[in-house]
């Protein structure tokens, strides 16, 4: 349910690659979000296996940090048992 640049859902959202964050970054650039005093957006992601990630979106880069060990990854990594 988009509301400006805020996106929220009452239901589960599944994605399998970084496309959502790349599209969101493009929307933020097109809307002029980064022209204001804002330089980055933080997104918290909870994986199906309980893993927590912090996604940091800025104009030139998207970084994905696994919060258990605080290391940067290439995307959201979740594993099903």
KATAPE-V388339 format. One record per residue. N is the residue number from 1. RES is the residue in one letter. PSI is psi in degrees with one decimal (* if undefined). NEAR is the number of other ideal C-beta (glycine too) atoms within 12 Angstrom. Layout:
# KATAPE-V388339
n = <N	N>
res = <RES	RES>
psi = <PSI	PSI>
near = <NEAR	NEAR>
This chain:
# KATAPE-V388339
n = <1	2	3	4	5	6	7	8	9	10	11	12	13	14	15	16	17	18	19	20	21	22	23	24	25	26	27	28	29	30	31	32	33	34	35	36	37	38	39	40	41	42	43	44	45	46	47	48	49	50	51	52	53	54	55	56	57	58	59	60	61	62	63	64	65	66	67	68	69	70	71	72	73	74	75	76	77	78	79	80	81>
res = <X	X	X	X	X	X	X	X	X	X	X	X	X	X	X	X	X	X	X	X	X	X	X	X	X	X	X	X	X	X	X	X	X	X	X	X	X	X	X	X	X	X	X	X	X	X	X	X	X	X	X	X	X	X	X	X	X	X	X	X	X	X	X	X	X	X	X	X	X	X	X	X	X	X	X	X	X	X	X	X	X>
psi = <89.9	140.7	89.4	-123.3	-1.2	130.7	130.2	162.9	148.4	-7.4	167.8	141.1	124.7	140.4	155.5	3.7	-166.0	7.6	-40.1	-47.6	-35.5	-41.8	-39.7	-38.9	-44.4	-42.1	-38.6	-40.7	-47.3	-30.9	-9.8	15.1	-43.2	-7.4	-16.4	-160.2	-6.6	134.8	-17.1	160.0	134.6	134.2	130.5	134.0	129.5	118.8	163.6	-26.6	8.2	-1.5	138.7	136.8	148.4	122.9	124.7	118.3	121.6	-177.9	-34.3	-9.9	150.7	125.3	147.9	118.1	125.4	116.4	-10.7	-43.0	-1.2	49.7	149.6	138.2	176.4	-6.1	-171.8	123.6	116.0	150.4	135.0	139.8	*>
near = <10	12	8	12	22	15	18	12	13	7	7	9	17	15	22	14	15	24	14	24	30	19	18	25	28	18	21	29	21	14	19	14	23	22	12	13	8	17	16	21	28	19	30	16	30	18	26	19	16	15	22	22	34	26	33	23	31	21	21	13	18	32	26	32	25	25	23	15	12	13	14	18	23	16	23	33	25	22	11	11	6>
